[in-house]
């Protein structure tokens, strides 16, 4: 199985499981949304740093992006109707 396909499938799976839009994940991870979108459709080759930024927000170890998916599994679905808000980081200087 191709690594690019595994990463694309797992990023989308984890993002949807966490209820994040591509925009929400990109903003939280401080990465370019178009690069994230291209990653999910297997058109981008991400760097390790890019993947680490995503997994930090998703709360998983980077190895989770290389977890094989079941044979014949369909692409992870979309979010339910309505947009989910991006997780907010605590503001600096507040307790």
Rosetta blueprint (number, residue, H / E / L):
1 X L
2 X L
3 X H
4 X H
5 X H
6 X H
7 X H
8 X H
9 X H
10 X H
11 X H
12 X H
13 X H
14 X H
15 X H
16 X H
17 X H
18 X L
19 X L
20 X L
21 X L
22 X H
23 X H
24 X H
25 X H
26 X H
27 X H
28 X H
29 X H
30 X L
31 X L
32 X L
33 X H
34 X H
35 X H
36 X H
37 X H
38 X H
39 X H
40 X H
41 X L
42 X L
43 X L
44 X L
45 X L
46 X L
47 X L
48 X H
49 X H
50 X H
51 X H
52 X H
53 X H
54 X H
55 X H
56 X H
57 X H
58 X H
59 X L
60 X L
61 X L
62 X H
63 X H
64 X H
65 X H
66 X H
67 X L
68 X L
69 X L
70 X L
71 X L
72 X L
73 X L
74 X L
75 X L
76 X L
77 X L
78 X L
79 X L
80 X L
81 X L
82 X L
83 X L
84 X L
85 X L
86 X L
87 X L
88 X L
89 X L
90 X L
91 X L
92 X L
93 X L
94 X L
95 X L
